[in-house]
Amino acid sequence: MAEKRFVKVYDEGIFGSTEIFVDTKTGVNYLWHAEGYAGGLTVLLDRDGKPVVSPLPLPEEK
């Protein structure tokens, strides 16, 4: 089986959905939000406007 490129690390919502995914190659975090028929994906930014990068390997990858 192929290695997963993206891992879901956060999930919330009942009617809408907000999820955070981490790229297992770069550590960059992505925010996905969907509600109804609409959705959007963006790089998750810190307060300085820089991408949030998780240390690799992720704990569940070990």
mmJSON file of the N, C-alpha and C atoms, coordinates in Angstrom:
{"data_MODEL":{"atom_site":{
"group_PDB":["ATOM","ATOM","ATOM","ATOM","ATOM","ATOM","ATOM","ATOM","ATOM","ATOM","ATOM","ATOM","ATOM","ATOM","ATOM","ATOM","ATOM","ATOM","ATOM","ATOM","ATOM","ATOM","ATOM","ATOM","ATOM","ATOM","ATOM","ATOM","ATOM","ATOM","ATOM","ATOM","ATOM","ATOM","ATOM","ATOM","ATOM","ATOM","ATOM","ATOM","ATOM","ATOM","ATOM","ATOM","ATOM","ATOM","ATOM","ATOM","ATOM","ATOM","ATOM","ATOM","ATOM","ATOM","ATOM","ATOM","ATOM","ATOM","ATOM","ATOM","ATOM","ATOM","ATOM","ATOM","ATOM","ATOM","ATOM","ATOM","ATOM","ATOM","ATOM","ATOM","ATOM","ATOM","ATOM","ATOM","ATOM","ATOM","ATOM","ATOM","ATOM","ATOM","ATOM","ATOM","ATOM","ATOM","ATOM","ATOM","ATOM","ATOM","ATOM","ATOM","ATOM","ATOM","ATOM","ATOM","ATOM","ATOM","ATOM","ATOM","ATOM","ATOM","ATOM","ATOM","ATOM","ATOM","ATOM","ATOM","ATOM","ATOM","ATOM","ATOM","ATOM","ATOM","ATOM","ATOM","ATOM","ATOM","ATOM","ATOM","ATOM","ATOM","ATOM","ATOM","ATOM","ATOM","ATOM","ATOM","ATOM","ATOM","ATOM","ATOM","ATOM","ATOM","ATOM","ATOM","ATOM","ATOM","ATOM","ATOM","ATOM","ATOM","ATOM","ATOM","ATOM","ATOM","ATOM","ATOM","ATOM","ATOM","ATOM","ATOM","ATOM","ATOM","ATOM","ATOM","ATOM","ATOM","ATOM","ATOM","ATOM","ATOM","ATOM","ATOM","ATOM","ATOM","ATOM","ATOM","ATOM","ATOM","ATOM","ATOM","ATOM","ATOM","ATOM","ATOM","ATOM","ATOM","ATOM","ATOM","ATOM","ATOM","ATOM","ATOM","ATOM","ATOM"],
"id":[1,2,3,4,5,6,7,8,9,10,11,12,13,14,15,16,17,18,19,20,21,22,23,24,25,26,27,28,29,30,31,32,33,34,35,36,37,38,39,40,41,42,43,44,45,46,47,48,49,50,51,52,53,54,55,56,57,58,59,60,61,62,63,64,65,66,67,68,69,70,71,72,73,74,75,76,77,78,79,80,81,82,83,84,85,86,87,88,89,90,91,92,93,94,95,96,97,98,99,100,101,102,103,104,105,106,107,108,109,110,111,112,113,114,115,116,117,118,119,120,121,122,123,124,125,126,127,128,129,130,131,132,133,134,135,136,137,138,139,140,141,142,143,144,145,146,147,148,149,150,151,152,153,154,155,156,157,158,159,160,161,162,163,164,165,166,167,168,169,170,171,172,173,174,175,176,177,178,179,180,181,182,183,184,185,186],
"type_symbol":["N","C","C","N","C","C","N","C","C","N","C","C","N","C","C","N","C","C","N","C","C","N","C","C","N","C","C","N","C","C","N","C","C","N","C","C","N","C","C","N","C","C","N","C","C","N","C","C","N","C","C","N","C","C","N","C","C","N","C","C","N","C","C","N","C","C","N","C","C","N","C","C","N","C","C","N","C","C","N","C","C","N","C","C","N","C","C","N","C","C","N","C","C","N","C","C","N","C","C","N","C","C","N","C","C","N","C","C","N","C","C","N","C","C","N","C","C","N","C","C","N","C","C","N","C","C","N","C","C","N","C","C","N","C","C","N","C","C","N","C","C","N","C","C","N","C","C","N","C","C","N","C","C","N","C","C","N","C","C","N","C","C","N","C","C","N","C","C","N","C","C","N","C","C","N","C","C","N","C","C","N","C","C","N","C","C"],
"label_atom_id":["N","CA","C","N","CA","C","N","CA","C","N","CA","C","N","CA","C","N","CA","C","N","CA","C","N","CA","C","N","CA","C","N","CA","C","N","CA","C","N","CA","C","N","CA","C","N","CA","C","N","CA","C","N","CA","C","N","CA","C","N","CA","C","N","CA","C","N","CA","C","N","CA","C","N","CA","C","N","CA","C","N","CA","C","N","CA","C","N","CA","C","N","CA","C","N","CA","C","N","CA","C","N","CA","C","N","CA","C","N","CA","C","N","CA","C","N","CA","C","N","CA","C","N","CA","C","N","CA","C","N","CA","C","N","CA","C","N","CA","C","N","CA","C","N","CA","C","N","CA","C","N","CA","C","N","CA","C","N","CA","C","N","CA","C","N","CA","C","N","CA","C","N","CA","C","N","CA","C","N","CA","C","N","CA","C","N","CA","C","N","CA","C","N","CA","C","N","CA","C","N","CA","C","N","CA","C","N","CA","C","N","CA","C","N","CA","C"],
"label_alt_id":[null,null,null,null,null,null,null,null,null,null,null,null,null,null,null,null,null,null,null,null,null,null,null,null,null,null,null,null,null,null,null,null,null,null,null,null,null,null,null,null,null,null,null,null,null,null,null,null,null,null,null,null,null,null,null,null,null,null,null,null,null,null,null,null,null,null,null,null,null,null,null,null,null,null,null,null,null,null,null,null,null,null,null,null,null,null,null,null,null,null,null,null,null,null,null,null,null,null,null,null,null,null,null,null,null,null,null,null,null,null,null,null,null,null,null,null,null,null,null,null,null,null,null,null,null,null,null,null,null,null,null,null,null,null,null,null,null,null,null,null,null,null,null,null,null,null,null,null,null,null,null,null,null,null,null,null,null,null,null,null,null,null,null,null,null,null,null,null,null,null,null,null,null,null,null,null,null,null,null,null,null,null,null,null,null,null],
"label_comp_id":["MET","MET","MET","ALA","ALA","ALA","GLU","GLU","GLU","LYS","LYS","LYS","ARG","ARG","ARG","PHE","PHE","PHE","VAL","VAL","VAL","LYS","LYS","LYS","VAL","VAL","VAL","TYR","TYR","TYR","ASP","ASP","ASP","GLU","GLU","GLU","GLY","GLY","GLY","ILE","ILE","ILE","PHE","PHE","PHE","GLY","GLY","GLY","SER","SER","SER","THR","THR","THR","GLU","GLU","GLU","ILE","ILE","ILE","PHE","PHE","PHE","VAL","VAL","VAL","ASP","ASP","ASP","THR","THR","THR","LYS","LYS","LYS","THR","THR","THR","GLY","GLY","GLY","VAL","VAL","VAL","ASN","ASN","ASN","TYR","TYR","TYR","LEU","LEU","LEU","TRP","TRP","TRP","HIS","HIS","HIS","ALA","ALA","ALA","GLU","GLU","GLU","GLY","GLY","GLY","TYR","TYR","TYR","ALA","ALA","ALA","GLY","GLY","GLY","GLY","GLY","GLY","LEU","LEU","LEU","THR","THR","THR","VAL","VAL","VAL","LEU","LEU","LEU","LEU","LEU","LEU","ASP","ASP","ASP","ARG","ARG","ARG","ASP","ASP","ASP","GLY","GLY","GLY","LYS","LYS","LYS","PRO","PRO","PRO","VAL","VAL","VAL","VAL","VAL","VAL","SER","SER","SER","PRO","PRO","PRO","LEU","LEU","LEU","PRO","PRO","PRO","LEU","LEU","LEU","PRO","PRO","PRO","GLU","GLU","GLU","GLU","GLU","GLU","LYS","LYS","LYS"],
"label_asym_id":["A","A","A","A","A","A","A","A","A","A","A","A","A","A","A","A","A","A","A","A","A","A","A","A","A","A","A","A","A","A","A","A","A","A","A","A","A","A","A","A","A","A","A","A","A","A","A","A","A","A","A","A","A","A","A","A","A","A","A","A","A","A","A","A","A","A","A","A","A","A","A","A","A","A","A","A","A","A","A","A","A","A","A","A","A","A","A","A","A","A","A","A","A","A","A","A","A","A","A","A","A","A","A","A","A","A","A","A","A","A","A","A","A","A","A","A","A","A","A","A","A","A","A","A","A","A","A","A","A","A","A","A","A","A","A","A","A","A","A","A","A","A","A","A","A","A","A","A","A","A","A","A","A","A","A","A","A","A","A","A","A","A","A","A","A","A","A","A","A","A","A","A","A","A","A","A","A","A","A","A","A","A","A","A","A","A"],
"label_entity_id":["1","1","1","1","1","1","1","1","1","1","1","1","1","1","1","1","1","1","1","1","1","1","1","1","1","1","1","1","1","1","1","1","1","1","1","1","1","1","1","1","1","1","1","1","1","1","1","1","1","1","1","1","1","1","1","1","1","1","1","1","1","1","1","1","1","1","1","1","1","1","1","1","1","1","1","1","1","1","1","1","1","1","1","1","1","1","1","1","1","1","1","1","1","1","1","1","1","1","1","1","1","1","1","1","1","1","1","1","1","1","1","1","1","1","1","1","1","1","1","1","1","1","1","1","1","1","1","1","1","1","1","1","1","1","1","1","1","1","1","1","1","1","1","1","1","1","1","1","1","1","1","1","1","1","1","1","1","1","1","1","1","1","1","1","1","1","1","1","1","1","1","1","1","1","1","1","1","1","1","1","1","1","1","1","1","1"],
"label_seq_id":[1,1,1,2,2,2,3,3,3,4,4,4,5,5,5,6,6,6,7,7,7,8,8,8,9,9,9,10,10,10,11,11,11,12,12,12,13,13,13,14,14,14,15,15,15,16,16,16,17,17,17,18,18,18,19,19,19,20,20,20,21,21,21,22,22,22,23,23,23,24,24,24,25,25,25,26,26,26,27,27,27,28,28,28,29,29,29,30,30,30,31,31,31,32,32,32,33,33,33,34,34,34,35,35,35,36,36,36,37,37,37,38,38,38,39,39,39,40,40,40,41,41,41,42,42,42,43,43,43,44,44,44,45,45,45,46,46,46,47,47,47,48,48,48,49,49,49,50,50,50,51,51,51,52,52,52,53,53,53,54,54,54,55,55,55,56,56,56,57,57,57,58,58,58,59,59,59,60,60,60,61,61,61,62,62,62],
"pdbx_PDB_ins_code":[null,null,null,null,null,null,null,null,null,null,null,null,null,null,null,null,null,null,null,null,null,null,null,null,null,null,null,null,null,null,null,null,null,null,null,null,null,null,null,null,null,null,null,null,null,null,null,null,null,null,null,null,null,null,null,null,null,null,null,null,null,null,null,null,null,null,null,null,null,null,null,null,null,null,null,null,null,null,null,null,null,null,null,null,null,null,null,null,null,null,null,null,null,null,null,null,null,null,null,null,null,null,null,null,null,null,null,null,null,null,null,null,null,null,null,null,null,null,null,null,null,null,null,null,null,null,null,null,null,null,null,null,null,null,null,null,null,null,null,null,null,null,null,null,null,null,null,null,null,null,null,null,null,null,null,null,null,null,null,null,null,null,null,null,null,null,null,null,null,null,null,null,null,null,null,null,null,null,null,null,null,null,null,null,null,null],
"Cartn_x":[0.845,0.0,0.894,0.464,1.233,1.173,2.255,2.342,1.398,0.711,-0.199,0.585,0.264,0.943,0.382,-0.939,-1.581,-2.248,-2.1,-2.696,-3.603,-4.841,-5.767,-5.401,-5.155,-4.755,-5.811,-6.839,-7.875,-9.168,-10.302,-11.606,-12.664,-13.512,-14.638,-15.791,-16.991,-18.154,-19.251,-20.476,-21.641,-22.261,-22.675,-23.278,-22.218,-21.268,-20.106,-18.931,-17.85,-16.686,-15.431,-14.626,-13.334,-12.293,-11.294,-10.275,-8.893,-7.89,-6.506,-5.755,-5.033,-4.226,-2.755,-1.863,-0.427,0.177,0.985,1.737,2.897,2.939,3.953,5.342,5.446,6.752,7.369,6.52,7.025,6.68,5.644,5.186,4.24,3.947,3.062,1.634,0.925,-0.454,-1.415,-2.512,-3.548,-4.882,-5.659,-6.989,-8.033,-8.954,-10.068,-11.363,-12.24,-13.548,-14.595,-15.65,-16.741,-18.069,-19.022,-20.38,-21.329,-22.333,-23.255,-22.516,-22.682,-22.037,-20.73,-20.26,-19.048,-17.942,-16.702,-15.565,-14.334,-13.349,-12.113,-10.935,-9.776,-8.537,-7.5,-6.756,-5.714,-4.602,-3.435,-2.326,-2.684,-2.449,-2.711,-1.555,-1.88,-0.856,-0.803,0.396,0.533,0.238,0.399,0.049,0.947,2.115,3.02,2.817,1.845,1.567,2.447,3.158,4.026,3.293,3.541,2.881,3.224,2.227,2.44,3.075,4.219,4.951,5.123,4.62,4.744,6.074,6.685,7.921,7.633,8.577,8.427,9.423,9.151,7.898,6.805,5.562,4.41,4.321,3.785,3.724,3.06,1.972,1.284,2.021,3.086,3.852,4.958,5.35,6.497,6.294],
"Cartn_y":[-1.181,0.0,1.25,2.251,3.488,4.292,5.008,5.861,7.049,7.431,8.579,9.875,10.753,12.048,13.021,12.976,13.9,13.117,13.641,13.015,14.033,13.609,14.491,14.502,15.714,15.836,16.536,17.106,17.823,17.75,17.61,17.512,18.014,18.932,19.376,19.771,19.766,20.225,19.184,19.686,18.812,19.02,20.244,20.537,20.974,21.77,22.129,21.313,21.378,20.594,21.456,21.42,22.084,21.028,20.892,19.878,20.478,19.927,20.319,19.072,19.216,18.144,18.556,17.586,17.845,17.051,17.727,17.093,16.331,15.025,14.203,14.356,15.014,15.249,16.571,17.615,18.96,19.424,18.833,19.262,20.452,20.983,22.143,21.738,22.605,22.369,23.076,22.389,22.937,22.907,23.981,24.093,23.88,22.951,22.67,22.995,23.79,24.061,23.853,23.115,22.858,23.017,23.566,23.698,23.702,22.82,22.718,22.242,22.988,22.621,23.377,24.106,24.917,24.423,24.642,24.265,25.016,25.069,25.755,25.171,25.227,24.714,25.822,26.01,27.025,26.566,27.131,26.885,27.529,26.839,27.377,28.296,29.548,30.549,30.868,31.221,31.665,33.159,33.758,35.168,36.117,35.643,36.472,36.29,35.445,35.209,34.152,33.39,32.329,30.985,30.053,28.741,28.01,27.322,26.474,25.182,24.826,23.619,22.736,21.497,20.533,19.808,19.479,18.693,17.29,16.795,15.472,14.517,13.228,12.588,12.878,12.808,13.016,11.85,12.066,10.987,9.713,9.812,8.609,7.91,8.515,7.908,6.981,7.107,6.352,4.871],
"Cartn_z":[0.0,0.0,0.0,-0.734,-0.846,0.452,0.711,1.891,1.737,2.825,2.787,2.749,1.806,1.695,2.72,2.98,3.917,5.045,6.273,7.453,8.126,8.437,9.145,10.624,11.159,12.564,13.407,12.772,13.508,12.712,13.43,12.777,13.752,13.281,14.102,13.197,13.771,13.035,12.984,12.914,12.788,11.409,11.098,9.8,8.792,9.241,8.43,8.916,8.208,8.585,8.507,9.564,9.577,9.912,9.053,9.235,8.973,9.637,9.388,8.948,7.83,7.278,7.312,7.515,7.495,6.34,5.541,4.463,5.099,4.919,5.58,4.961,3.822,3.19,3.637,3.818,4.141,5.547,6.165,7.486,7.444,6.259,6.13,6.47,7.237,7.652,6.702,6.377,5.494,6.21,6.053,6.65,5.57,5.802,4.904,5.652,5.02,5.609,4.533,4.871,3.94,4.664,3.931,4.457,3.274,3.325,2.201,0.959,-0.13,-1.39,-1.628,-0.649,-0.817,0.107,-0.306,0.519,0.068,0.941,0.593,1.337,0.678,1.235,1.181,2.274,2.313,3.232,3.033,3.951,5.281,6.384,7.71,8.087,8.441,8.744,10.227,10.717,12.103,12.18,13.334,13.519,12.737,12.294,11.495,9.997,9.615,8.206,7.568,8.392,7.878,8.0,7.073,7.149,8.447,8.998,10.172,9.671,10.256,9.853,11.081,10.987,12.087,11.986,13.128,13.096,12.543,11.764,11.165,11.785,11.882,11.497,12.511,12.045,12.93,13.899,15.108,16.113,15.62,14.821,14.359,13.218,12.692,11.612,12.126,13.355,13.885,13.838],
"occupancy":[1.0,1.0,1.0,1.0,1.0,1.0,1.0,1.0,1.0,1.0,1.0,1.0,1.0,1.0,1.0,1.0,1.0,1.0,1.0,1.0,1.0,1.0,1.0,1.0,1.0,1.0,1.0,1.0,1.0,1.0,1.0,1.0,1.0,1.0,1.0,1.0,1.0,1.0,1.0,1.0,1.0,1.0,1.0,1.0,1.0,1.0,1.0,1.0,1.0,1.0,1.0,1.0,1.0,1.0,1.0,1.0,1.0,1.0,1.0,1.0,1.0,1.0,1.0,1.0,1.0,1.0,1.0,1.0,1.0,1.0,1.0,1.0,1.0,1.0,1.0,1.0,1.0,1.0,1.0,1.0,1.0,1.0,1.0,1.0,1.0,1.0,1.0,1.0,1.0,1.0,1.0,1.0,1.0,1.0,1.0,1.0,1.0,1.0,1.0,1.0,1.0,1.0,1.0,1.0,1.0,1.0,1.0,1.0,1.0,1.0,1.0,1.0,1.0,1.0,1.0,1.0,1.0,1.0,1.0,1.0,1.0,1.0,1.0,1.0,1.0,1.0,1.0,1.0,1.0,1.0,1.0,1.0,1.0,1.0,1.0,1.0,1.0,1.0,1.0,1.0,1.0,1.0,1.0,1.0,1.0,1.0,1.0,1.0,1.0,1.0,1.0,1.0,1.0,1.0,1.0,1.0,1.0,1.0,1.0,1.0,1.0,1.0,1.0,1.0,1.0,1.0,1.0,1.0,1.0,1.0,1.0,1.0,1.0,1.0,1.0,1.0,1.0,1.0,1.0,1.0,1.0,1.0,1.0,1.0,1.0,1.0],
"B_iso_or_equiv":[0.0,0.0,0.0,0.0,0.0,0.0,0.0,0.0,0.0,0.0,0.0,0.0,0.0,0.0,0.0,0.0,0.0,0.0,0.0,0.0,0.0,0.0,0.0,0.0,0.0,0.0,0.0,0.0,0.0,0.0,0.0,0.0,0.0,0.0,0.0,0.0,0.0,0.0,0.0,0.0,0.0,0.0,0.0,0.0,0.0,0.0,0.0,0.0,0.0,0.0,0.0,0.0,0.0,0.0,0.0,0.0,0.0,0.0,0.0,0.0,0.0,0.0,0.0,0.0,0.0,0.0,0.0,0.0,0.0,0.0,0.0,0.0,0.0,0.0,0.0,0.0,0.0,0.0,0.0,0.0,0.0,0.0,0.0,0.0,0.0,0.0,0.0,0.0,0.0,0.0,0.0,0.0,0.0,0.0,0.0,0.0,0.0,0.0,0.0,0.0,0.0,0.0,0.0,0.0,0.0,0.0,0.0,0.0,0.0,0.0,0.0,0.0,0.0,0.0,0.0,0.0,0.0,0.0,0.0,0.0,0.0,0.0,0.0,0.0,0.0,0.0,0.0,0.0,0.0,0.0,0.0,0.0,0.0,0.0,0.0,0.0,0.0,0.0,0.0,0.0,0.0,0.0,0.0,0.0,0.0,0.0,0.0,0.0,0.0,0.0,0.0,0.0,0.0,0.0,0.0,0.0,0.0,0.0,0.0,0.0,0.0,0.0,0.0,0.0,0.0,0.0,0.0,0.0,0.0,0.0,0.0,0.0,0.0,0.0,0.0,0.0,0.0,0.0,0.0,0.0,0.0,0.0,0.0,0.0,0.0,0.0],
"pdbx_formal_charge":[null,null,null,null,null,null,null,null,null,null,null,null,null,null,null,null,null,null,null,null,null,null,null,null,null,null,null,null,null,null,null,null,null,null,null,null,null,null,null,null,null,null,null,null,null,null,null,null,null,null,null,null,null,null,null,null,null,null,null,null,null,null,null,null,null,null,null,null,null,null,null,null,null,null,null,null,null,null,null,null,null,null,null,null,null,null,null,null,null,null,null,null,null,null,null,null,null,null,null,null,null,null,null,null,null,null,null,null,null,null,null,null,null,null,null,null,null,null,null,null,null,null,null,null,null,null,null,null,null,null,null,null,null,null,null,null,null,null,null,null,null,null,null,null,null,null,null,null,null,null,null,null,null,null,null,null,null,null,null,null,null,null,null,null,null,null,null,null,null,null,null,null,null,null,null,null,null,null,null,null,null,null,null,null,null,null],
"auth_seq_id":[1,1,1,2,2,2,3,3,3,4,4,4,5,5,5,6,6,6,7,7,7,8,8,8,9,9,9,10,10,10,11,11,11,12,12,12,13,13,13,14,14,14,15,15,15,16,16,16,17,17,17,18,18,18,19,19,19,20,20,20,21,21,21,22,22,22,23,23,23,24,24,24,25,25,25,26,26,26,27,27,27,28,28,28,29,29,29,30,30,30,31,31,31,32,32,32,33,33,33,34,34,34,35,35,35,36,36,36,37,37,37,38,38,38,39,39,39,40,40,40,41,41,41,42,42,42,43,43,43,44,44,44,45,45,45,46,46,46,47,47,47,48,48,48,49,49,49,50,50,50,51,51,51,52,52,52,53,53,53,54,54,54,55,55,55,56,56,56,57,57,57,58,58,58,59,59,59,60,60,60,61,61,61,62,62,62],
"auth_comp_id":["MET","MET","MET","ALA","ALA","ALA","GLU","GLU","GLU","LYS","LYS","LYS","ARG","ARG","ARG","PHE","PHE","PHE","VAL","VAL","VAL","LYS","LYS","LYS","VAL","VAL","VAL","TYR","TYR","TYR","ASP","ASP","ASP","GLU","GLU","GLU","GLY","GLY","GLY","ILE","ILE","ILE","PHE","PHE","PHE","GLY","GLY","GLY","SER","SER","SER","THR","THR","THR","GLU","GLU","GLU","ILE","ILE","ILE","PHE","PHE","PHE","VAL","VAL","VAL","ASP","ASP","ASP","THR","THR","THR","LYS","LYS","LYS","THR","THR","THR","GLY","GLY","GLY","VAL","VAL","VAL","ASN","ASN","ASN","TYR","TYR","TYR","LEU","LEU","LEU","TRP","TRP","TRP","HIS","HIS","HIS","ALA","ALA","ALA","GLU","GLU","GLU","GLY","GLY","GLY","TYR","TYR","TYR","ALA","ALA","ALA","GLY","GLY","GLY","GLY","GLY","GLY","LEU","LEU","LEU","THR","THR","THR","VAL","VAL","VAL","LEU","LEU","LEU","LEU","LEU","LEU","ASP","ASP","ASP","ARG","ARG","ARG","ASP","ASP","ASP","GLY","GLY","GLY","LYS","LYS","LYS","PRO","PRO","PRO","VAL","VAL","VAL","VAL","VAL","VAL","SER","SER","SER","PRO","PRO","PRO","LEU","LEU","LEU","PRO","PRO","PRO","LEU","LEU","LEU","PRO","PRO","PRO","GLU","GLU","GLU","GLU","GLU","GLU","LYS","LYS","LYS"],
"auth_asym_id":["A","A","A","A","A","A","A","A","A","A","A","A","A","A","A","A","A","A","A","A","A","A","A","A","A","A","A","A","A","A","A","A","A","A","A","A","A","A","A","A","A","A","A","A","A","A","A","A","A","A","A","A","A","A","A","A","A","A","A","A","A","A","A","A","A","A","A","A","A","A","A","A","A","A","A","A","A","A","A","A","A","A","A","A","A","A","A","A","A","A","A","A","A","A","A","A","A","A","A","A","A","A","A","A","A","A","A","A","A","A","A","A","A","A","A","A","A","A","A","A","A","A","A","A","A","A","A","A","A","A","A","A","A","A","A","A","A","A","A","A","A","A","A","A","A","A","A","A","A","A","A","A","A","A","A","A","A","A","A","A","A","A","A","A","A","A","A","A","A","A","A","A","A","A","A","A","A","A","A","A","A","A","A","A","A","A"],
"auth_atom_id":["N","CA","C","N","CA","C","N","CA","C","N","CA","C","N","CA","C","N","CA","C","N","CA","C","N","CA","C","N","CA","C","N","CA","C","N","CA","C","N","CA","C","N","CA","C","N","CA","C","N","CA","C","N","CA","C","N","CA","C","N","CA","C","N","CA","C","N","CA","C","N","CA","C","N","CA","C","N","CA","C","N","CA","C","N","CA","C","N","CA","C","N","CA","C","N","CA","C","N","CA","C","N","CA","C","N","CA","C","N","CA","C","N","CA","C","N","CA","C","N","CA","C","N","CA","C","N","CA","C","N","CA","C","N","CA","C","N","CA","C","N","CA","C","N","CA","C","N","CA","C","N","CA","C","N","CA","C","N","CA","C","N","CA","C","N","CA","C","N","CA","C","N","CA","C","N","CA","C","N","CA","C","N","CA","C","N","CA","C","N","CA","C","N","CA","C","N","CA","C","N","CA","C","N","CA","C","N","CA","C","N","CA","C","N","CA","C"],
"pdbx_PDB_model_num":[1,1,1,1,1,1,1,1,1,1,1,1,1,1,1,1,1,1,1,1,1,1,1,1,1,1,1,1,1,1,1,1,1,1,1,1,1,1,1,1,1,1,1,1,1,1,1,1,1,1,1,1,1,1,1,1,1,1,1,1,1,1,1,1,1,1,1,1,1,1,1,1,1,1,1,1,1,1,1,1,1,1,1,1,1,1,1,1,1,1,1,1,1,1,1,1,1,1,1,1,1,1,1,1,1,1,1,1,1,1,1,1,1,1,1,1,1,1,1,1,1,1,1,1,1,1,1,1,1,1,1,1,1,1,1,1,1,1,1,1,1,1,1,1,1,1,1,1,1,1,1,1,1,1,1,1,1,1,1,1,1,1,1,1,1,1,1,1,1,1,1,1,1,1,1,1,1,1,1,1,1,1,1,1,1,1]
}}}
